[in-house]
Amino acid sequence: MGKEISIVVWAKVGCHYCSEVKQYLTEKGYKYETIDVTHYDERRDILEVKYGVRHVPVVEIGQGELYEGVTKVGIDHLEKVLEKFNNKISS
């Protein structure tokens, strides 16, 4: 179980791209946690400090002490980072 990937989706209500990311993860069988930033500017402040962005979706993917934030919109960016972590698990 220690090799499982942790995924956190920073999202807001009504965000089409956020819904697309969550649907993709669900279809691929990934478990994820959602942090809703809809009415929480302080959560957007966290994103700005960590990644230099205030927009969503931001997807954090990690394993153990290593993690990476996907801040670019588009499933292809998400897939590249997921593949990187999946390759670490299988090696």
Summary of the structure (lengths in Angstrom):
residues: 91
radius of gyration: 12.9
end to end distance: 15.1
largest distance: 41.2
contacts: 228
relative contact order: 0.22
helix: 43%
strand: 23%
